[in-house]
């Protein structure tokens, strides 16, 4: 599983048409940074576990009063296949997912990265607008 991930990351880096611009292993996890149009870049963290590969990408902070961001995230989760919105312990919105070890293939890794890219492209700007509006209304 780790070898497959490392091979795909190298292929993303070597492909001039790929949005992946940087990758490195940090404390046992892989950070893969890809360029985006909706925002400058997104870093996807891949963690190889004993029986699965976990991945996550930071999306946006969610203040308690921004319920509409959470509503939008949950609605978008209905269409997701590989990456789902979740809230971490700090209250930040993430995209998260997991693949069983036998499902980690070069093609499936492309699908994971593609789904994260696409979800952020469609969701980020509307969520930033909601966040800005909630800050204006509370201030």
FIDODO-413067 format. One record per residue (C-alpha): z, y, x; residue in three letters; residue number from 1. Coordinates in nm, 2 decimals, always signed. Layout:
N
up; north; east; rest; nr
Z; Y; X; Ala; NUM
...
END
This chain:
139
up; north; east; rest; nr
+0.00; +0.00; +0.00; Unk; 1
+0.09; +0.25; +0.28; Unk; 2
-0.23; +0.16; +0.47; Unk; 3
-0.44; +0.23; +0.16; Unk; 4
-0.27; +0.56; +0.10; Unk; 5
-0.31; +0.67; +0.47; Unk; 6
-0.68; +0.56; +0.47; Unk; 7
-0.75; +0.76; +0.15; Unk; 8
-0.57; +1.07; +0.28; Unk; 9
-0.78; +1.06; +0.60; Unk; 10
-1.10; +1.02; +0.39; Unk; 11
-1.00; +1.32; +0.18; Unk; 12
-0.94; +1.52; +0.49; Unk; 13
-1.27; +1.41; +0.65; Unk; 14
-1.48; +1.49; +0.33; Unk; 15
-1.60; +1.85; +0.34; Unk; 16
-1.64; +1.84; -0.04; Unk; 17
-1.28; +1.74; -0.10; Unk; 18
-1.03; +2.00; -0.21; Unk; 19
-0.77; +1.84; +0.03; Unk; 20
-0.71; +2.08; +0.32; Unk; 21
-0.40; +1.94; +0.48; Unk; 22
-0.18; +1.64; +0.49; Unk; 23
+0.12; +1.52; +0.70; Unk; 24
+0.40; +1.27; +0.68; Unk; 25
+0.74; +1.44; +0.63; Unk; 26
+1.06; +1.24; +0.63; Unk; 27
+0.88; +0.92; +0.51; Unk; 28
+0.68; +1.10; +0.24; Unk; 29
+0.32; +1.22; +0.26; Unk; 30
+0.25; +1.59; +0.17; Unk; 31
-0.11; +1.64; +0.06; Unk; 32
-0.22; +2.00; +0.00; Unk; 33
-0.53; +2.07; -0.20; Unk; 34
-0.70; +2.40; -0.28; Unk; 35
-0.71; +2.50; -0.64; Unk; 36
-0.88; +2.77; -0.84; Unk; 37
-0.60; +2.84; -1.09; Unk; 38
-0.37; +2.91; -0.80; Unk; 39
-0.40; +2.90; -0.42; Unk; 40
-0.30; +2.54; -0.36; Unk; 41
-0.09; +2.25; -0.48; Unk; 42
+0.10; +2.00; -0.27; Unk; 43
+0.13; +1.65; -0.39; Unk; 44
+0.41; +1.44; -0.25; Unk; 45
+0.35; +1.07; -0.22; Unk; 46
+0.64; +0.83; -0.16; Unk; 47
+0.58; +0.47; -0.08; Unk; 48
+0.86; +0.25; -0.22; Unk; 49
+0.91; -0.12; -0.20; Unk; 50
+0.71; -0.20; -0.52; Unk; 51
+0.54; +0.12; -0.62; Unk; 52
+0.39; +0.45; -0.51; Unk; 53
+0.55; +0.76; -0.66; Unk; 54
+0.39; +1.10; -0.66; Unk; 55
+0.48; +1.45; -0.78; Unk; 56
+0.36; +1.81; -0.76; Unk; 57
+0.55; +2.13; -0.83; Unk; 58
+0.40; +2.33; -1.12; Unk; 59
+0.62; +2.62; -1.22; Unk; 60
+0.99; +2.72; -1.26; Unk; 61
+1.11; +2.71; -1.62; Unk; 62
+1.38; +2.95; -1.73; Unk; 63
+1.59; +2.84; -2.02; Unk; 64
+1.44; +3.09; -2.26; Unk; 65
+1.08; +2.97; -2.19; Unk; 66
+1.08; +2.69; -2.45; Unk; 67
+0.70; +2.74; -2.51; Unk; 68
+0.62; +2.62; -2.16; Unk; 69
+0.81; +2.30; -2.23; Unk; 70
+0.63; +2.26; -2.56; Unk; 71
+0.29; +2.31; -2.39; Unk; 72
+0.39; +2.05; -2.12; Unk; 73
+0.49; +1.79; -2.38; Unk; 74
+0.17; +1.84; -2.58; Unk; 75
-0.04; +1.80; -2.26; Unk; 76
+0.15; +1.48; -2.18; Unk; 77
-0.01; +1.32; -2.48; Unk; 78
-0.35; +1.33; -2.30; Unk; 79
-0.22; +1.22; -1.96; Unk; 80
-0.29; +0.88; -1.80; Unk; 81
-0.14; +0.90; -1.45; Unk; 82
+0.06; +1.23; -1.41; Unk; 83
+0.31; +1.35; -1.66; Unk; 84
+0.51; +1.67; -1.69; Unk; 85
+0.88; +1.64; -1.61; Unk; 86
+1.17; +1.87; -1.53; Unk; 87
+1.37; +1.82; -1.21; Unk; 88
+1.74; +1.88; -1.16; Unk; 89
+1.68; +2.25; -1.08; Unk; 90
+1.49; +2.31; -1.40; Unk; 91
+1.14; +2.33; -1.24; Unk; 92
+0.84; +2.18; -1.40; Unk; 93
+0.67; +1.90; -1.21; Unk; 94
+0.38; +1.66; -1.25; Unk; 95
+0.51; +1.31; -1.17; Unk; 96
+0.38; +0.95; -1.18; Unk; 97
+0.40; +0.61; -1.04; Unk; 98
+0.16; +0.33; -0.95; Unk; 99
+0.27; -0.03; -0.91; Unk; 100
+0.19; -0.16; -0.56; Unk; 101
-0.09; -0.38; -0.67; Unk; 102
-0.26; -0.08; -0.85; Unk; 103
-0.27; +0.14; -0.53; Unk; 104
-0.64; +0.14; -0.45; Unk; 105
-0.87; +0.40; -0.30; Unk; 106
-1.03; +0.47; -0.64; Unk; 107
-0.69; +0.49; -0.82; Unk; 108
-0.56; +0.74; -0.56; Unk; 109
-0.87; +0.95; -0.63; Unk; 110
-0.79; +0.94; -1.00; Unk; 111
-0.43; +1.04; -0.94; Unk; 112
-0.52; +1.34; -0.72; Unk; 113
-0.80; +1.43; -0.97; Unk; 114
-0.57; +1.42; -1.27; Unk; 115
-0.31; +1.64; -1.09; Unk; 116
-0.58; +1.89; -0.99; Unk; 117
-0.73; +1.90; -1.34; Unk; 118
-0.40; +1.93; -1.52; Unk; 119
-0.29; +2.22; -1.30; Unk; 120
-0.62; +2.39; -1.34; Unk; 121
-0.59; +2.38; -1.72; Unk; 122
-0.22; +2.43; -1.76; Unk; 123
-0.11; +2.67; -1.48; Unk; 124
-0.25; +3.01; -1.60; Unk; 125
-0.14; +2.96; -1.97; Unk; 126
+0.21; +2.86; -1.84; Unk; 127
+0.23; +3.17; -1.61; Unk; 128
+0.13; +3.38; -1.91; Unk; 129
+0.41; +3.23; -2.12; Unk; 130
+0.66; +3.28; -1.84; Unk; 131
+0.56; +3.64; -1.79; Unk; 132
+0.59; +3.71; -2.17; Unk; 133
+0.93; +3.54; -2.18; Unk; 134
+1.05; +3.76; -1.90; Unk; 135
+0.92; +4.07; -2.07; Unk; 136
+1.09; +3.98; -2.39; Unk; 137
+1.42; +3.90; -2.22; Unk; 138
+1.42; +4.21; -2.00; Unk; 139
END
